[in-house]
Amino acid sequence: MSEYHASIIVSVYKNINALRAIFYALFHQSNPNFEIIVSEDGNDPDVRNFVTSANGRQPIVHLSQEDNGFRKNKALNRAIAAARGDLLIFIDGDCVPHKHHIASHVQCASQGFACSGRRAELGPTFSQFILNKPEHIKIFENPLTFGLFAIPALIDHCKNYEAGLYSPLLHRFSKHKDVSLLGCNFSCHKSDLIAVNGFNEAYTSPGIGEDSDIEWRLRENGIKVNNIKFLAPVYHLHHEHKFVASQTNQTLLEKTKLQRLVYCEHGVDQYLGQHAK
């Protein structure tokens, strides 16, 4: 049996302000039995110093690597190998989790299933509101204030605001709807990820390779995706998008499907100490 119920893996690249808000949310989770793995695609001394200085209830493991282009999947695979939890929960470094995020993923977890939550994309004003004072996340965690701020959030160009609501009742009506795996908010048992060799490191640009590829290979290997909308929301902090989906990524995904390559060639096995097919 693992030391923790779960390991939450936070993908990071230099955004310390967002990481500060994420740490606040993680240090105030309703389920405290988890470890935090900061998966940095880079080696920024400011990030290292910030993580070292952080303190809370949860142990924090910081993994970094040479900043040599987009190698998020390599960083994620290293985090999978290092994780001490049976259940791995993935969020991005610009997404702040609801206080029941860990509890919901743990409660809904089942071997042979991945769980996919959803995200509310906050506008620039609300994002800055949280960055300035991370405890403001409580506004979105309270159903009453969440409703009161709906119109101001929409005026601030928030997208999918309803996805930020925590509501077990609404979840009952939505859980049967098939959803795609969302790379910034999903969980899967470590053993199920190792069975497909984790993330494919052949993807060296953002976009398709971070979620569509791993979802297809998991499903092809018999893993089903549970919809946990309204149980484990995350709040995406506004920032300018600096990339467009790569045609190379699309071509690689199509090749993977055509050749039914469930077990990727360049994956997590190289960090496990033994080949784990």
NORCORVEN-V796143 format. One record per residue. N is the residue number from 0. RES is the residue in one letter. SS is DSSP state (h for helix, s for strand, l for the rest). PSI is psi as a letter, one per 20 degrees, with the letter a starting at -180 (* if undefined). OMEGA is omega in whole degrees, -180 to 180 (999 if undefined). Layout:
BEGIN
n	res	ss	psi	omega
N	RES	SS	PSI	OMEGA
N	RES	SS	PSI	OMEGA
END
This chain:
BEGIN
n	res	ss	psi	omega
0	M	l	p	-177
1	S	l	r	-177
2	E	l	h	-178
3	Y	s	q	172
4	H	s	g	-173
5	A	s	q	169
6	S	s	p	177
7	I	s	p	-175
8	I	s	o	-177
9	V	s	o	179
10	S	s	p	-171
11	V	s	q	168
12	Y	l	n	170
13	K	l	i	-174
14	N	l	n	-176
15	I	h	h	-179
16	N	h	g	178
17	A	h	h	180
18	L	h	h	178
19	R	h	g	178
20	A	h	h	179
21	I	h	g	178
22	F	h	g	178
23	Y	h	g	-179
24	A	h	h	-179
25	L	h	h	179
26	F	h	i	-180
27	H	l	k	178
28	Q	l	q	179
29	S	l	h	174
30	N	l	o	-175
31	P	l	j	-173
32	N	l	m	178
33	F	s	r	174
34	E	s	q	177
35	I	s	p	173
36	I	s	o	176
37	V	s	o	-176
38	S	s	n	-174
39	E	s	p	174
40	D	l	m	-175
41	G	l	a	-179
42	N	l	m	-176
43	D	l	p	180
44	P	h	h	178
45	D	h	h	177
46	V	h	g	180
47	R	h	g	-180
48	N	h	h	180
49	F	h	g	-180
50	V	h	g	180
51	T	h	h	-177
52	S	h	i	-178
53	A	l	q	175
54	N	l	q	-179
55	G	l	a	-178
56	R	l	h	-172
57	Q	l	q	172
58	P	l	q	-179
59	I	s	p	174
60	V	s	p	-180
61	H	s	o	177
62	L	s	p	179
63	S	l	r	179
64	Q	l	r	-180
65	E	l	p	179
66	D	l	n	-173
67	N	l	m	-178
68	G	l	a	-177
69	F	l	o	178
70	R	l	l	-179
71	K	h	g	-178
72	N	h	h	175
73	K	h	g	179
74	A	h	h	179
75	L	h	g	179
76	N	h	h	177
77	R	h	h	178
78	A	h	h	177
79	I	h	g	-178
80	A	h	h	-176
81	A	h	i	-173
82	A	l	p	179
83	R	l	j	177
84	G	s	q	174
85	D	s	h	-179
86	L	s	p	179
87	L	s	p	-180
88	I	s	p	-175
89	F	s	p	170
90	I	s	q	177
91	D	s	q	-177
92	G	l	j	174
93	D	l	j	-177
94	C	s	p	-179
95	V	s	p	-176
96	P	s	q	172
97	H	l	q	-176
98	K	l	h	178
99	H	l	j	-175
100	H	h	g	-179
101	I	h	g	-178
102	A	h	g	-178
103	S	h	g	179
104	H	h	g	180
105	V	h	g	-178
106	Q	h	h	-176
107	C	h	i	-175
108	A	l	q	176
109	S	l	p	179
110	Q	l	p	-179
111	G	l	j	179
112	F	s	q	166
113	A	s	q	178
114	C	s	p	-179
115	S	s	o	173
116	G	l	a	-179
117	R	l	r	-179
118	R	s	q	168
119	A	s	p	-179
120	E	s	o	-176
121	L	l	q	177
122	G	l	r	-175
123	P	h	h	-178
124	T	h	g	-180
125	F	h	h	178
126	S	h	g	179
127	Q	h	h	177
128	F	h	g	180
129	I	h	h	179
130	L	h	h	179
131	N	h	h	-177
132	K	l	n	-174
133	P	h	h	-180
134	E	h	i	176
135	H	h	i	177
136	I	h	h	-180
137	K	h	h	178
138	I	h	h	-178
139	F	h	h	-179
140	E	h	i	178
141	N	l	o	-177
142	P	h	h	-179
143	L	h	g	-179
144	T	h	h	176
145	F	h	g	179
146	G	h	h	-179
147	L	h	h	-177
148	F	l	j	-177
149	A	h	g	-178
150	I	h	g	176
151	P	h	h	179
152	A	h	g	179
153	L	h	h	176
154	I	h	h	179
155	D	l	j	176
156	H	l	k	173
157	C	l	q	178
158	K	s	q	179
159	N	l	l	-177
160	Y	h	h	-177
161	E	h	h	-179
162	A	h	i	179
163	G	h	i	-179
164	L	l	p	173
165	Y	l	o	-177
166	S	l	o	176
167	P	h	h	179
168	L	h	g	178
169	L	h	h	178
170	H	h	h	-179
171	R	h	h	-178
172	F	h	i	-175
173	S	h	i	-170
174	K	l	h	-178
175	H	l	i	179
176	K	l	p	179
177	D	l	p	180
178	V	l	q	174
179	S	l	q	176
180	L	l	p	-179
181	L	l	o	-174
182	G	l	h	-179
183	C	l	j	-179
184	N	s	m	175
185	F	s	r	178
186	S	s	q	-179
187	C	s	q	175
188	H	s	q	-178
189	K	h	g	-178
190	S	h	h	179
191	D	h	h	177
192	L	h	g	179
193	I	h	h	-179
194	A	h	h	177
195	V	l	j	179
196	N	l	k	173
197	G	l	b	-177
198	F	l	q	-178
199	N	l	o	-176
200	E	l	i	176
201	A	l	i	176
202	Y	l	o	-177
203	T	l	k	173
204	S	l	q	-175
205	P	l	r	176
206	G	l	c	-171
207	I	h	g	-173
208	G	h	i	-176
209	E	h	h	-179
210	D	l	g	-177
211	S	h	g	-178
212	D	h	g	-178
213	I	h	h	178
214	E	h	g	-178
215	W	h	g	-177
216	R	h	h	176
217	L	h	g	180
218	R	h	g	-179
219	E	h	h	179
220	N	l	j	175
221	G	l	j	179
222	I	l	p	177
223	K	s	q	-179
224	V	s	o	177
225	N	s	p	177
226	N	s	o	179
227	I	l	k	175
228	K	l	q	-179
229	F	l	j	177
230	L	l	h	-176
231	A	l	m	-178
232	P	l	q	168
233	V	s	q	-177
234	Y	s	o	-177
235	H	s	p	-179
236	L	l	p	-175
237	H	l	p	171
238	H	l	r	180
239	E	l	p	176
240	H	l	p	-174
241	K	l	j	-179
242	F	l	r	172
243	V	l	q	-178
244	A	l	p	-176
245	S	l	p	175
246	Q	h	h	177
247	T	h	g	177
248	N	h	g	-180
249	Q	h	g	179
250	T	h	g	179
251	L	h	h	179
252	L	h	g	179
253	E	h	h	177
254	K	h	g	179
255	T	h	g	-180
256	K	h	g	-177
257	L	h	g	-178
258	Q	l	j	178
259	R	l	l	-177
260	L	l	m	-179
261	V	l	g	-178
262	Y	l	o	-175
263	C	l	q	-175
264	E	l	g	-178
265	H	l	n	-174
266	G	l	b	-171
267	V	h	i	-174
268	D	h	h	-178
269	Q	h	i	-180
270	Y	h	i	-174
271	L	l	i	-179
272	G	l	i	176
273	Q	l	q	-179
274	H	l	p	-173
275	A	l	m	175
276	K	l	*	999
END
